Amino acid sequence: MAFSSSARNSSIVDMNITPLVDVMLVLLVIFMIAMPPRTVPIEEYLPQQVPDAKPDLATPISLRIDANNQLRWNGSLLPMSALADTMGIEAARYPDVEHQPIVKIDTDRDADYGTLAEVLAAAKNAGLERIGFVDDGAR
């Protein structure tokens, strides 16, 4: 008795599961929409920020360069040779950049640009980063 393979005698039965998957996905979506969300309040104890005492803000430094290229530090005459040391002292008093005094530079229209460049270089070398320029508005 020989076994023969013919298309008529052997049939492969496969089950089509596509409709089953479709029905399951539809039921999943229906249950997700129909189910009310459960909201249960959970008490949280988070650390609160304690307001620190505000440090004393440094008074701004007024630095004036007049037409004769002379420096005035808060109104008093300052030689150019002492500028770097004075700025270094101010920077050492306030090591935190946020609390450093603002150096307000006011230049005369006839002042030399080189003097202003030296002042800015001295401020950078000393570590003073809060520098502003005063504009009197007269043009």
Summary of the structure (lengths in Angstrom):
residues: 139
radius of gyration: 39.9
end to end distance: 117.6
largest distance: 125.1
contacts: 239
relative contact order: 0.13
helix: 35%
strand: 14%
